[in-house]
Amino acid sequence: MKLLLDTCVWGGVQTKLVTAGHDVVWAGNWSEDPGDEEILATAYREGRILVTLDRDFGELAIVRRMPHCGILRLVNVNSRQQSTVCLQALTLYSDELVSGAIVTAELGRVRIRPPDDTR
């Protein structure tokens, strides 16, 4: 699966996801943070699911209707748990994410917002 990790996601998550066979880019490796809009646009252009801790991406996708290829938001997950929660969500909800859903995952709880058919 192709993923783009937001700058707020711990960089060590990239290593774990690559080891699990995913194609991963971490925005933290970029020379500068281009901001949320450009991060979401880059993920879309490259066909990547965005992984973030930031709730602002939901507003960009839902309210401002910016196109995306799926968003996985990790909530209340410390850096040591991010890899585990991310891998579990990708395993269990890959079909939903690939279809453009917004998946919000925390320890013991997942919410899924299906893609908006009116895009």
Beta strands, then each sheet from edge to edge (+ up, - down):
strand 1: 2-5
strand 2: 23-26
strand 3: 49-52
strand 4: 71-74
strand 5: 102-106
strand 6: 109-113
sheet 1: 2+ 1+ 3+ 4+ 5+ 6-
end
